[in-house]
Amino acid sequence: MSKKVLSIIVPCYNEQDTIHPYISQMTDIETLLPELTFEYWFINDGSKDNTLSVLKEISKQSEQYNYLSFSRNFGKEAALYAGLEHARGDYITVMDVDLQDPPELLPKMVELLQKNDYDCIGTRRVTREGEPKIRSFFAKKFYKIINKISDIEIVDGARDYRLMSRQMVDAILELKEYNRFSKGIFSWVGFDTYYLEFENIERVDGETSWSFWDLLQYSIDGIISFSEFPLKLSTILGFISFVASISALLFIVIRALIFGDPTSGWPSLVCIILALGGLQLLCLGVVGQYLGKTFLETKQRPIYIIKDKKISSLEED
């Protein structure tokens, strides 16, 4: 009886110093799962260092190491999708190469998936020690907001690190949208998911390529992708502004008729005009975000472009 295959997707962006430590730890994990055949898919997302050279070097060491190299930086979401498209395993997992996703959880994840009716074993951080406080604060607020305004539930602290069945991955690949937010997609497709908890782990080397503004934009993309609430909020604000302006107009007219008090106060008038103008621009900006995402979808551009690759015999044509 042939072994089942575990495909491991590893996005890489400027990770030349973390690849070898990652492989070293994963080699130890492989000995704990002898019933599985491991195949790795390293996705070089337009790295500017020697990441590609390192991937070429390790791909010569074993047929289990595959890599795809993009023509430029397309982002982690594109890297995840590329890995899912090429993975041929019975089980598929996504891991960060910096070892912030603890490899030692993998045997437990495999055991839970095989012995239960789960389709996915996810992971979530229960602490954020070591992260900047402002990032942790906004991350917690993001999960609260998106879970209140969208129809899906995203678990606070959930990582992309998860072990999925072939059926779940096939369902995810049916969603070919250009603007991708994987945390939302994992929840949207459904399937039974169990979460393992772990405490935050620092990177094995280097610094994260995710800045605060990158994460902020990523969270905005997530809200826009899985909620229409900002559009509804714009409508509500517009209605409130309209009612307030009509009420103020009636007050001024009635006061002038009864008390003969002429309208005065140019500074206050200017402030009102600026406030209403700012509100209009805000609502237009929200609408513009949705329109921009729709514009990108209608272009039907590829999610990624591969410049170089090495695909072993484990890949089925």
C-alpha positions in Angstrom: 0.0 0.0 0.0 1.5 3.3 -1.1 2.1 6.0 1.4 -0.1 9.1 1.5 1.5 12.3 0.5 1.8 15.4 2.7 2.3 18.6 0.7 3.9 21.5 2.6 3.6 25.0 1.1 6.3 27.4 2.2 6.0 31.1 0.9 9.4 32.8 0.9 10.3 36.5 0.6 13.9 37.4 1.4 14.3 34.3 3.6 17.8 33.2 2.6 18.9 32.7 6.2 15.8 30.8 7.4 15.5 28.1 4.8 18.2 25.8 6.1 17.1 26.0 9.8 13.6 25.3 8.7 14.6 22.2 6.7 16.7 21.0 9.6 13.7 21.0 11.9 11.4 19.5 9.3 13.8 16.6 8.8 13.4 15.7 12.4 9.6 16.0 12.1 9.6 13.6 9.1 11.0 10.8 11.3 7.9 11.2 13.5 5.6 10.6 10.6 7.1 7.6 8.7 3.7 6.7 7.3 3.7 9.8 5.1 5.7 11.0 2.1 6.7 14.6 2.3 6.8 17.0 -0.6 7.8 20.6 -0.2 6.7 23.6 -2.3 8.8 26.6 -1.7 7.4 29.7 -3.3 9.9 32.4 -4.0 7.8 35.6 -4.1 10.2 37.9 -6.0 12.9 37.9 -3.3 15.7 40.4 -3.6 18.3 38.5 -1.7 19.7 35.0 -2.4 16.6 33.1 -1.6 16.3 31.6 -5.1 19.9 30.5 -5.1 19.3 28.7 -1.7 16.2 27.0 -3.1 18.0 25.8 -6.2 20.8 24.4 -4.0 18.4 22.4 -1.7 16.3 21.2 -4.7 19.3 19.3 -5.9 19.6 17.5 -2.6 16.3 15.7 -2.8 13.3 15.1 -5.1 11.0 16.1 -2.3 12.0 19.8 -2.6 10.2 21.8 -5.3 10.2 25.5 -5.9 8.3 28.1 -7.9 9.9 31.5 -8.5 7.7 34.4 -9.4 8.7 37.1 -12.0 8.2 39.7 -9.2 6.7 40.1 -5.8 3.0 39.2 -6.1 2.4 39.0 -2.3 1.9 36.1 0.1 -1.7 35.5 -1.0 -0.5 34.8 -4.5 2.2 32.5 -3.1 -0.3 30.5 -1.1 -2.6 30.1 -4.1 0.3 29.0 -6.3 1.3 26.4 -3.7 -2.2 25.1 -3.4 -2.5 24.8 -7.2 0.6 22.7 -7.5 0.4 20.6 -4.4 -0.7 17.0 -5.1 -0.8 15.6 -1.6 -3.6 13.9 0.2 -3.0 16.4 3.0 -1.8 19.9 2.5 -0.4 22.3 5.0 0.8 25.9 4.9 3.8 27.0 6.9 6.0 30.1 7.4 9.7 29.4 6.8 10.7 31.6 9.7 9.6 28.9 12.2 7.0 31.1 13.8 4.7 28.2 12.9 6.0 25.5 15.2 6.8 22.3 13.2 6.4 20.2 16.3 2.7 20.7 16.1 2.5 18.9 12.8 2.4 15.3 14.1 -0.5 16.2 16.4 -2.3 17.9 13.5 -1.9 14.8 11.3 -3.2 12.6 14.1 -6.3 14.7 14.7 -7.1 14.9 11.0 -6.7 11.2 10.5 -8.6 10.0 13.6 -11.5 12.4 13.5 -14.0 13.8 11.1 -12.2 17.1 10.8 -11.4 18.5 7.4 -8.9 21.0 8.7 -6.7 21.4 11.7 -5.8 25.0 12.2 -3.5 26.8 14.7 -4.0 30.0 16.7 -1.7 32.1 18.8 -3.0 32.6 22.3 -0.4 35.3 23.1 1.3 38.0 21.1 4.4 38.4 23.3 7.3 40.0 21.4 5.1 41.9 19.0 4.8 45.7 19.1 1.9 46.6 21.4 0.3 48.8 18.8 0.2 45.9 16.3 -1.3 43.6 18.8 -3.9 46.2 19.8 -5.1 46.7 16.2 -4.9 43.0 15.4 -7.4 42.2 18.2 -9.6 45.1 17.1 -9.6 43.8 13.5 -10.9 40.4 14.5 -13.6 41.9 16.6 -14.7 44.3 13.8 -14.7 41.8 11.0 -16.5 39.1 13.0 -19.3 41.7 13.7 -19.7 43.0 10.2 -19.3 39.9 8.1 -21.1 36.6 7.7 -18.0 34.5 8.3 -16.1 34.0 11.6 -12.3 34.4 11.7 -10.8 33.1 14.9 -8.7 35.6 16.8 -5.1 34.7 16.5 -5.7 32.2 13.7 -2.6 31.5 11.5 -2.4 30.4 7.9 -0.6 27.4 9.3 -3.1 24.6 9.0 -3.4 21.1 7.8 -6.2 20.5 5.2 -7.8 17.6 3.5 -7.6 17.3 -0.3 -11.4 18.0 -0.5 -11.1 21.3 1.3 -8.1 22.4 -0.8 -10.1 21.6 -4.0 -12.9 23.8 -2.7 -10.5 26.7 -2.0 -9.1 26.4 -5.5 -12.6 26.9 -6.9 -12.4 30.5 -5.6 -10.2 32.1 -8.3 -10.7 35.7 -7.3 -7.8 38.1 -7.8 -8.2 40.0 -4.5 -7.5 37.2 -2.1 -7.8 37.1 1.7 -7.0 33.5 2.7 -8.1 33.7 6.3 -11.5 34.7 5.1 -11.5 32.1 2.3 -10.6 29.3 4.7 -13.7 30.2 6.7 -15.9 30.9 3.8 -15.6 27.4 2.2 -16.7 25.9 5.5 -15.6 22.4 6.5 -15.1 21.2 10.0 -12.0 22.9 11.6 -10.3 22.3 14.9 -7.8 24.8 16.3 -4.6 23.9 18.2 -3.4 26.7 20.4 0.2 27.8 20.9 2.1 30.7 22.3 3.8 33.2 20.1 7.3 32.3 18.8 9.9 34.7 17.6 11.4 34.5 14.1 14.4 32.2 13.9 16.4 34.9 12.0 15.9 38.4 10.5 12.9 40.7 10.7 9.4 40.3 9.3 8.7 41.9 5.9 5.2 42.9 7.1 5.1 46.5 8.2 2.3 48.1 10.2 0.9 49.7 7.1 1.1 46.5 5.2 -1.0 44.8 7.8 -3.4 47.7 7.9 -3.9 47.5 4.2 -4.3 43.7 4.5 -7.0 44.1 7.1 -8.8 46.6 4.9 -8.7 44.2 2.0 -10.1 41.5 4.3 -13.0 43.7 5.4 -13.8 44.8 1.8 -13.6 41.2 0.5 -16.0 39.7 3.1 -18.3 42.5 4.2 -20.6 45.1 2.6 -20.9 47.0 5.9 -18.6 49.9 4.9 -21.0 50.6 2.0 -24.0 50.4 4.3 -22.2 52.7 6.8 -21.7 55.2 4.0 -25.4 55.2 3.2 -26.3 55.6 6.9 -23.8 58.5 7.3 -25.2 60.2 4.2 -28.8 59.9 5.5 -27.8 61.2 8.9 -26.0 64.1 7.3 -29.0 64.9 5.1 -31.4 64.8 8.0 -29.1 67.0 10.1 -28.8 69.6 7.3 -32.6 69.8 6.8 -33.1 70.1 10.6 -30.6 72.9 10.8 -32.2 74.7 7.8 -35.6 74.5 9.4 -34.2 75.9 12.6 -32.6 78.8 10.9 -35.7 79.7 8.9 -38.1 79.4 11.9 -35.7 81.5 14.1 -35.6 84.2 11.4 -39.4 84.3 11.0 -40.1 84.4 14.7 -37.2 86.4 16.1 -36.1 88.2 13.0 -32.6 87.0 13.7 -30.7 87.0 10.4 -28.3 84.1 9.6 -24.8 85.0 10.6 -21.5 83.2 11.4 -19.4 82.6 8.3 -16.8 80.6 10.3 -19.4 78.1 11.4 -20.7 77.9 7.9 -17.3 77.1 6.5 -16.8 74.4 9.2 -20.1 72.8 8.2 -19.2 72.9 4.5 -15.8 71.3 5.2 -17.4 68.7 7.4 -19.9 67.7 4.8 -17.3 67.8 2.1 -15.0 65.5 4.1 -18.0 63.1 4.7 -18.7 63.0 1.0 -15.0 62.2 0.2 -15.0 59.5 2.9 -18.0 57.8 1.4 -16.6 58.2 -2.1 -13.4 56.6 -0.9 -15.3 53.6 0.5 -17.2 53.2 -2.7 -13.9 53.7 -4.6 -12.3 50.8 -2.7 -15.0 48.4 -3.8 -15.0 49.8 -7.3 -11.2 49.4 -7.5 -11.4 45.7 -6.4 -14.1 45.1 -9.0 -12.0 46.7 -11.6 -9.1 44.4 -10.9 -11.4 41.4 -11.0 -12.8 42.3 -14.4 -9.3 42.5 -15.9 -8.9 38.8 -15.2 -5.1 39.1 -14.8 -3.2 36.0 -13.5 -2.8 35.9 -9.8 1.0 35.1 -10.3 3.5 34.6 -13.1 6.2 31.9 -12.7 9.7 32.8 -14.0 11.6 29.8 -12.8 10.6 26.4 -11.2 11.8 23.0 -10.3 9.1 20.3 -10.1 10.2 16.8 -9.0 8.8 13.5 -10.1 6.4 13.6 -7.1 4.4 16.1 -9.2 1.7 14.3 -11.3 1.2 15.6 -14.8 
